[in-house]
Amino acid sequence: MSDPAIGSGNRSDLDRLVLETIRQHSSDTVYFKDTESRFLWNSMDHAKQCGAPDPEEMVGKTDFDYFPGEFAQKAREIEVEIMRTGTPILNIPEELIREGLPTEYYLASKYPWYDGDGKLLGTWGISKNITAQKLMELELEKSYRKVQRLARVDDLTGLYNRRYFYEMLDRTIGLYDRRSEDSTFAIIAIDVDDMKYINDQHGQPCGDEVLRHVASSMLFSVRKTDICFRIGGDEFMVILPDCDKLHALSVAKKIGDRVAGTPVGISEDRTESVTVSLGVAAYEKGVDISELISLADRKLYKSKRNGKNQVSF
């Protein structure tokens, strides 16, 4: 049975009750604005968001009175577009950054507002606070990026791993295959000299320290655009974009000199000199991944045969 206080004969009372219920109890922000984007009516939750103790205090004011300029300007531009087209804009992502306060995230929908005769009065809108959901999404995204990075990185040296090397080399070949004939890149194959002897004589922990030493020497010697990889065991690779064979030779020599010129500590009171052999190969159109790697490896083995601690190209 209907309540006579809000029955069909008291429609205006019902409308007022519904409106007041929305104002007082809606967990979403609700607001109405005139054509100049000045507030005419606001829910309590919207007043709280704006830091106003009473919705009535907001009448005649705009977003610029409560929010950062960039945030308020974006809201105004959207409302102007809605009034121009007569079309609502739904599910607008909003990021509210205020000094000294945690960042808040909202999902807003805004609509044109007309009177009974179809005259445009302004706009109205609803914003839902999705901060908790957004923070969870950001945390999941951060975790996903971490997992992706770990899948690409060698734990021991911090360099990229074998799998990512093949992915990047394939991508780089595809890129340069579409470029002009004189555009090329190079790779450097690197192998630690006498690694078995180092492990046998000094133990695996010392061998691991040698590998980390080679990795740091590579990172110190290459350009910012070059990418370093540990392929496995004591084998390493570098991809050098926009680099011909002669420039790659210079980088390879720098790596070799850095490795040999900085002894590795194998105990508290003893250091050991380490060397590497290197091979350089430059990409030519039509060469596939296996051919390019094979060419660099052949140059590396040439360095081994010729006495180690050198670069061949």
C-alpha positions in Angstrom: 0.0 0.0 0.0 1.4 3.4 -0.9 2.1 6.0 1.7 -0.5 8.8 1.4 2.2 11.4 2.2 3.9 10.6 -1.1 1.0 9.3 -3.1 -0.1 10.3 -6.5 -1.8 13.4 -5.2 1.5 14.7 -3.7 3.8 14.4 -6.7 5.7 17.5 -5.9 6.4 16.2 -2.4 7.7 13.0 -3.9 10.0 14.9 -6.2 11.3 16.9 -3.4 11.9 13.8 -1.3 13.7 12.0 -4.1 15.9 15.0 -4.8 16.7 15.5 -1.1 17.5 11.8 -0.8 19.9 12.0 -3.7 21.5 15.1 -2.2 22.0 13.7 1.2 22.7 10.0 0.6 24.2 9.5 -2.9 27.7 8.1 -2.7 28.4 9.6 -6.2 28.8 13.3 -6.7 25.8 14.9 -8.4 25.7 18.5 -9.6 23.8 20.9 -11.8 25.4 23.9 -13.5 24.2 26.9 -15.6 25.6 27.8 -19.0 28.6 29.5 -17.4 29.4 26.3 -15.5 28.4 27.9 -12.2 26.9 25.5 -9.6 23.2 25.7 -9.0 22.7 22.4 -7.1 25.1 20.0 -5.5 24.9 16.8 -3.5 26.5 16.5 -0.1 29.2 14.1 -1.4 30.1 16.7 -4.1 30.4 19.4 -1.4 32.7 17.1 0.6 34.8 16.5 -2.4 35.1 20.3 -2.8 35.8 20.9 0.8 32.5 22.9 1.2 30.6 22.4 4.5 27.2 23.0 2.9 26.1 22.5 -0.8 24.3 25.8 -0.6 27.6 27.5 -0.1 28.7 26.4 -3.6 25.8 28.1 -5.5 27.2 30.6 -8.0 30.8 29.2 -7.8 32.6 27.1 -10.3 35.2 24.3 -10.4 37.9 27.0 -10.5 37.0 27.9 -6.9 37.6 24.4 -5.6 40.0 22.5 -8.0 43.4 23.0 -9.6 43.2 25.2 -12.8 44.0 22.4 -15.2 41.3 20.1 -13.8 38.7 22.9 -13.8 39.6 24.0 -17.3 39.2 20.5 -18.7 35.8 20.2 -17.0 34.7 23.5 -18.5 35.8 22.6 -22.0 33.8 19.3 -21.8 30.7 21.1 -20.6 31.0 23.7 -23.4 31.2 20.9 -25.9 28.1 19.2 -24.4 26.1 22.4 -24.6 27.2 23.0 -28.2 26.3 19.5 -29.4 23.5 18.6 -27.0 25.1 15.2 -26.6 26.2 13.8 -23.3 29.7 12.6 -22.7 30.0 9.4 -20.6 32.6 7.7 -18.6 35.2 10.5 -18.6 38.3 9.5 -16.6 39.3 12.2 -14.1 42.6 12.4 -12.1 42.4 14.9 -9.3 45.8 16.0 -8.0 45.7 18.4 -5.1 48.8 19.6 -3.1 49.1 17.8 0.2 46.3 15.3 -0.6 46.4 11.8 -2.1 45.5 11.6 -5.8 41.9 10.7 -6.4 40.4 9.1 -9.5 36.8 9.6 -10.8 34.7 8.4 -13.6 32.3 11.2 -14.7 29.3 11.4 -17.0 28.0 14.8 -18.0 24.7 15.7 -19.7 23.0 18.7 -21.2 20.2 20.1 -19.0 17.0 21.6 -20.5 13.8 23.0 -19.0 10.3 21.7 -19.9 10.2 23.9 -23.1 13.5 22.5 -24.4 15.5 25.6 -23.4 19.1 24.9 -22.5 19.8 25.6 -18.9 23.3 24.2 -18.6 24.7 20.8 -17.7 24.5 18.2 -15.0 26.7 15.4 -14.1 27.6 12.4 -11.9 31.1 11.4 -10.8 31.9 8.1 -9.2 35.0 7.8 -7.0 37.0 4.9 -8.4 40.2 5.6 -6.4 40.4 2.2 -4.7 39.8 0.4 -8.0 42.3 2.6 -9.8 45.0 2.1 -7.2 44.5 -1.6 -7.4 44.8 -1.4 -11.2 48.0 0.6 -10.9 49.4 -1.9 -8.5 48.6 -4.8 -10.7 50.1 -2.9 -13.7 53.3 -2.3 -11.7 53.4 -6.0 -10.7 52.9 -7.0 -14.4 55.7 -4.7 -15.5 58.0 -6.2 -12.8 57.1 -9.7 -14.0 57.7 -8.7 -17.6 61.1 -7.2 -16.7 62.1 -10.2 -14.7 61.2 -12.4 -17.6 63.7 -10.4 -19.7 66.5 -9.9 -17.3 69.4 -12.2 -16.3 69.4 -12.5 -12.5 73.1 -12.8 -12.0 74.3 -9.8 -14.1 71.3 -7.6 -14.5 71.6 -7.6 -18.3 68.8 -8.6 -20.6 68.6 -12.4 -21.2 68.9 -14.7 -24.2 65.2 -14.7 -25.0 64.9 -10.9 -25.0 68.1 -10.8 -27.2 66.4 -12.8 -30.0 63.2 -10.7 -29.6 65.1 -7.5 -29.9 67.4 -8.7 -32.7 64.4 -9.8 -34.7 62.6 -6.5 -34.1 65.8 -4.5 -35.1 66.3 -6.5 -38.3 62.7 -5.8 -39.3 63.2 -2.1 -38.6 66.4 -1.8 -40.6 65.1 -4.0 -43.4 62.6 -1.2 -44.2 65.2 1.6 -44.1 67.6 2.8 -46.8 70.6 0.7 -48.0 73.1 2.8 -46.1 71.3 2.5 -42.8 72.7 -0.4 -40.6 73.3 -1.6 -37.1 75.9 -3.9 -35.6 76.2 -6.6 -33.0 79.1 -7.6 -30.8 79.6 -11.2 -29.5 81.7 -11.5 -26.3 83.1 -14.5 -24.6 85.2 -14.7 -21.4 88.6 -16.1 -21.9 89.5 -19.2 -19.9 86.3 -19.2 -17.9 86.6 -23.0 -17.1 90.0 -22.4 -15.6 88.6 -19.5 -13.5 85.8 -21.7 -12.1 88.1 -24.7 -11.6 90.8 -22.7 -9.8 88.8 -20.3 -7.8 85.3 -21.7 -7.6 81.8 -20.8 -8.9 81.4 -17.6 -6.7 84.5 -16.1 -8.2 83.2 -17.1 -11.7 80.0 -15.3 -10.9 81.9 -12.2 -9.9 83.8 -12.3 -13.2 80.5 -12.4 -15.1 79.2 -9.4 -13.2 82.5 -7.6 -13.9 82.1 -8.2 -17.6 78.5 -7.0 -17.5 79.4 -3.8 -15.7 82.3 -3.2 -18.1 79.9 -3.5 -21.0 77.4 -1.1 -19.5 80.2 1.4 -18.8 81.6 1.2 -22.4 78.5 1.2 -24.6 76.3 4.2 -25.8 73.0 4.9 -24.2 71.2 3.5 -27.2 73.1 0.2 -27.2 71.5 -2.9 -25.5 73.5 -5.5 -23.6 72.6 -9.1 -23.0 73.9 -12.2 -21.3 73.2 -15.0 -23.7 74.2 -17.8 -21.3 77.2 -19.1 -19.4 80.1 -16.7 -20.2 78.6 -15.5 -23.5 77.4 -12.0 -24.0 75.9 -9.9 -26.9 75.5 -6.2 -27.6 73.1 -4.7 -30.2 74.2 -1.3 -31.5 71.5 0.6 -33.4 72.6 3.1 -36.1 76.2 1.8 -35.9 78.5 0.6 -38.7 81.3 -2.0 -38.3 84.0 0.5 -37.6 82.1 2.3 -34.9 81.1 -1.1 -33.4 84.8 -2.0 -33.5 85.6 1.0 -31.4 83.0 0.1 -28.8 84.2 -3.5 -28.7 87.8 -2.4 -28.0 86.6 -0.2 -25.3 84.7 -3.1 -23.6 87.8 -5.4 -23.9 90.1 -2.8 -22.5 87.7 -2.1 -19.6 87.5 -5.8 -18.7 91.2 -6.4 -18.9 92.2 -3.1 -17.2 90.1 -3.7 -14.0 91.2 -6.7 -12.1 88.5 -8.8 -10.4 88.7 -9.5 -6.6 88.7 -13.2 -6.1 89.3 -13.0 -2.4 89.8 -10.4 0.3 93.5 -10.0 -0.5 93.8 -11.2 -4.1 92.7 -10.0 -7.5 92.8 -11.6 -10.9 93.0 -10.1 -14.4 90.3 -11.3 -16.8 90.1 -10.9 -20.6 87.4 -11.4 -23.2 87.4 -12.2 -26.9 85.0 -10.3 -29.1 83.6 -10.5 -32.6 81.8 -7.7 -34.6 79.3 -8.1 -37.3 77.2 -5.4 -39.2 73.8 -6.1 -40.6 73.2 -6.2 -44.4 69.8 -6.4 -46.0 68.6 -9.9 -46.6 70.6 -11.3 -43.7 68.5 -13.2 -41.1 69.0 -13.6 -37.4 70.9 -16.9 -37.5 73.3 -15.6 -40.2 74.1 -12.4 -38.4 74.7 -14.2 -35.1 76.8 -16.8 -36.9 78.9 -14.1 -38.5 79.6 -12.4 -35.1 80.4 -15.8 -33.5 82.9 -16.7 -36.3 84.7 -13.4 -35.7 84.8 -14.1 -32.0 86.3 -17.6 -32.5 88.9 -15.9 -34.8 89.9 -13.8 -31.8 90.1 -16.9 -29.7 92.3 -18.7 -32.3 94.6 -15.6 -32.6 95.5 -15.5 -28.9 92.3 -14.1 -27.2 91.9 -10.7 -25.5 91.2 -9.1 -28.9 88.5 -8.0 -31.3 87.9 -9.4 -34.8 85.6 -8.0 -37.5 
